[in-house]
Amino acid sequence: MGWQQWTKYPELLSAYDWKWGNYMKSVNDGNLVDPDQIANAREDLEK
């Protein structure tokens, strides 16, 4: 994967999309399962 492919399909993310994607990765990996952590993540996304 090189820079040619990145420039061919440039999909830029907003800060919200980046954070949301990182939280979803944590959920899928099983790292974000505590209800308190999920509430903190939701508050962080709503800022």
Secondary structure, 3 states (H helix, E strand, C coil): CCHHHHHHCCCCCCHHHHHHHHHHHHHHHCCCCCHHHHHHHHHHHCC
